[in-house]
Amino acid sequence: MDIILKGQKPILDLPYFGRQSRFFEFFDKCITPLMSKNGIYAETNSGSNSNIFMFAKKGYKVIANDISLYSNSIAKAVMSNDKPTDIMLDGSYLDKYKKSYLDRASLFAGLIDIYGYNPQIPDHFDNKLDKTIIKYREHLKSVSEQGIRAYKIYNEDLFTYLKKLQEEHINVDVMFMDFAWPWRDGTKTDEYDTTANVFSKIINSDSKSVQIWDKNNVIKNVIQAINEAKKVSKYVLLSNQSSNYPTPEILEVALLKHGIKYEERHTMLTDAEYEDNLGKETFFREYLYVIKGNI
Ligand SMILES: C[S@@+](CC[C@H](N)C(=O)[O-])C[C@H]1O[C@@H](n2cnc3c(N)ncnc32)[C@H](O)[C@@H]1O
């Protein structure tokens, strides 16, 4: 499939770097034929959770995972009834946003809305920030009230997550993987450093530091992730973008050299606008590789 579609606003609509909402209709067309009636749809890097929410709303069992506390807070806020067990208050103005996943996700969304992916969190209370947080809280609450629940939600490094699925004997129809790909020049995506590392420190001072992939480790990690994902999946769907390193050509050679043959390669082409933030191209292409798993 090679198509151009106009993107739509997703139902679950929070600011999240790398959110793929413009491709959701395309993903739906590629993924739904691979799903069995009561099948499980899973992701390794759920990010905004907007895609996974779409599949949950369609009636599939879904499994979310992401290392970032922001992503995990969104998933828990809208697709679970869980309460955090790691509440650490320190007397700062941020304490009032730490007590539920709804508050945490709204706080992080508000910080991004006002301050972008700036690793400096303001040390004073700000009315504008508070109002923005309330706006996101209302949105998340209304999505949560739709009663759509995930089958499972993890907050792990993706290799630990894939191992856990094996240990728990959980097999899925589709494992969708949209990694924190480095930029085309090979540098890591700093925005995920903010959402994974800086944001977790606000909530939990003991949080482990997450290493975001760069040119030196990305290909090795991608091959390893595909091989691990195949063990628990009927299909592994690898999502890559023209603005990333490795480029599709480099990635495809690496896949072939490692004996990974994809059954299909779907693509969707669109105007670059904000997606290609290297500002080098006027286009942006999404690549979706369908790889048969071992299940
Ligand atoms: C490109 S974004 C995913 C965006 C998602 N497809 C969406 O539409 O919102 C990549 C995600 O990978 C997460 N991530 C980075 N390193 C990770 C790791 N080692 N394990 C699991 N998730 C990781 C980041 O926190 C980020 O949310």
The ligand as an SDF file (V2000), in Angstrom:
LIG
                    3D

 27 29  0  0  0  0  0  0  0  0999 V2000
    8.5960    7.9640   18.3220 C   0  0  0  0  0  0  0  0  0  0  0  0
    8.0030    7.9180   19.9680 S   0  0  0  0  0  0  0  0  0  0  0  0
    6.5590    6.9320   19.8270 C   0  0  0  0  0  0  0  0  0  0  0  0
    5.4060    7.7730   19.3500 C   0  0  0  0  0  0  0  0  0  0  0  0
    4.1230    6.9850   19.1810 C   0  0  0  0  0  0  0  0  0  0  0  0
    4.1750    6.1000   18.0420 N   0  0  0  0  0  0  0  0  0  0  0  0
    2.9430    7.9410   19.0430 C   0  0  0  0  0  0  0  0  0  0  0  0
    2.2680    7.9510   17.9850 O   0  0  0  0  0  0  0  0  0  0  0  0
    2.6960    8.6850   19.9680 O   0  0  0  0  0  0  0  0  0  0  0  0
    9.1820    6.8900   20.7380 C   0  0  0  0  0  0  0  0  0  0  0  0
    8.9050    6.5440   22.1890 C   0  0  0  0  0  0  0  0  0  0  0  0
    9.9230    5.6410   22.6300 O   0  0  0  0  0  0  0  0  0  0  0  0
   10.0760    5.8100   24.0320 C   0  0  0  0  0  0  0  0  0  0  0  0
   11.3400    5.1490   24.4120 N   0  0  0  0  0  0  0  0  0  0  0  0
   12.6120    5.6230   24.2980 C   0  0  0  0  0  0  0  0  0  0  0  0
   13.4950    4.6940   24.6770 N   0  0  0  0  0  0  0  0  0  0  0  0
   12.7740    3.5910   25.0370 C   0  0  0  0  0  0  0  0  0  0  0  0
   13.1250    2.2890   25.5140 C   0  0  0  0  0  0  0  0  0  0  0  0
   14.4040    1.9410   25.6660 N   0  0  0  0  0  0  0  0  0  0  0  0
   12.1300    1.4150   25.7810 N   0  0  0  0  0  0  0  0  0  0  0  0
   10.8200    1.7610   25.6270 C   0  0  0  0  0  0  0  0  0  0  0  0
   10.4290    2.9850   25.1910 N   0  0  0  0  0  0  0  0  0  0  0  0
   11.3960    3.8840   24.8810 C   0  0  0  0  0  0  0  0  0  0  0  0
   10.0140    7.3170   24.2070 C   0  0  0  0  0  0  0  0  0  0  0  0
    9.6800    7.6420   25.5280 O   0  0  0  0  0  0  0  0  0  0  0  0
    8.9320    7.7040   23.1830 C   0  0  0  0  0  0  0  0  0  0  0  0
    7.6870    7.7900   23.8070 O   0  0  0  0  0  0  0  0  0  0  0  0
  1  2  1  0
  2  3  1  0
  2 10  1  0
  3  4  1  0
  4  5  1  0
  5  6  1  0
  5  7  1  0
  7  8  2  0
  7  9  1  0
 10 11  1  0
 11 12  1  0
 11 26  1  0
 12 13  1  0
 13 14  1  0
 13 24  1  0
 14 15  1  0
 14 23  1  0
 15 16  2  0
 16 17  1  0
 17 18  1  0
 17 23  2  0
 18 19  1  0
 18 20  2  0
 20 21  1  0
 21 22  2  0
 22 23  1  0
 24 25  1  0
 24 26  1  0
 26 27  1  0
M  CHG  2   2   1   9  -1
M  END
$$$$
